[in-house]
Amino acid sequence: MNGNKFFTTLGWVATVTAIAMYVSYIPQITNNLKGMKGDWLQPLVAAINCTLWLSYGLLQKPDRDWPIVIANSPGVVFGLFAFITAV
């Protein structure tokens, strides 16, 4: 595997694992909605971080960095939803 293909593959594998990390907020959101409130700080910080990376992926590079955009989009949604349901 040449260098470019390796890093392209690595980027997409990292994208999938990042999405899995943010989808893992679903149990916390479910518990929050059932009245068993979880921590609000970590999801809020994750949502802010993902918003910054999403902005970078969309705005900084002339040829948008799609793995960064795709990986961080669920973090914005699930992070904010976990935060909102926890407060």
C-alpha positions in Angstrom: 0.0 0.0 0.0 1.6 3.3 -1.0 1.7 6.3 1.4 -1.3 8.2 0.0 -3.6 5.2 0.0 -2.5 4.3 3.5 -3.3 7.8 4.9 -6.6 7.9 3.0 -7.6 4.5 4.5 -6.4 5.7 7.9 -8.5 8.8 7.6 -11.6 6.9 6.8 -11.0 4.4 9.6 -10.6 7.2 12.0 -13.8 8.8 10.7 -15.8 5.6 11.4 -14.4 5.3 14.9 -15.1 9.0 15.6 -18.7 8.5 14.5 -19.0 5.4 16.8 -17.7 7.5 19.7 -20.4 10.2 19.3 -23.2 7.7 18.6 -22.2 6.2 22.0 -24.0 9.2 23.6 -27.3 7.5 22.8 -27.4 5.6 26.1 -26.7 8.8 28.1 -29.3 10.6 26.2 -31.8 7.8 26.8 -31.0 7.9 30.6 -31.2 11.7 30.6 -34.7 11.5 29.1 -35.7 8.9 31.7 -34.7 11.2 34.5 -31.3 9.7 35.3 -29.3 12.8 34.4 -25.7 12.3 33.3 -22.8 14.8 33.2 -23.5 17.8 31.0 -19.9 19.2 30.7 -18.2 16.5 28.6 -20.9 16.5 25.9 -20.9 20.3 25.7 -17.1 20.4 25.3 -17.3 17.6 22.7 -19.9 19.6 20.8 -17.8 22.7 20.8 -14.7 20.8 19.8 -16.6 19.1 17.0 -18.0 22.4 15.8 -14.5 23.8 15.6 -13.3 20.8 13.6 -16.3 20.9 11.4 -15.7 24.5 10.6 -12.0 23.8 9.9 -12.9 20.9 7.6 -15.5 23.0 5.7 -13.8 26.5 5.6 -10.0 26.2 6.0 -9.1 24.0 3.1 -9.8 24.8 -0.5 -10.8 21.2 -1.1 -12.9 20.4 1.9 -11.6 17.8 4.3 -14.5 15.4 4.1 -13.3 12.8 6.7 -13.0 15.6 9.3 -16.4 17.0 8.3 -18.1 13.6 8.4 -16.4 12.4 11.6 -17.4 15.5 13.6 -20.9 16.1 12.3 -22.4 13.5 14.7 -20.4 14.9 17.6 -22.1 18.3 17.1 -25.6 16.7 17.0 -25.2 14.1 19.7 -23.0 16.2 22.0 -25.6 19.0 21.9 -28.5 16.7 22.4 -26.7 14.9 25.3 -26.0 18.3 26.9 -29.5 19.6 26.4 -31.1 16.5 27.9 -28.7 16.5 30.9 -29.5 20.0 32.1 
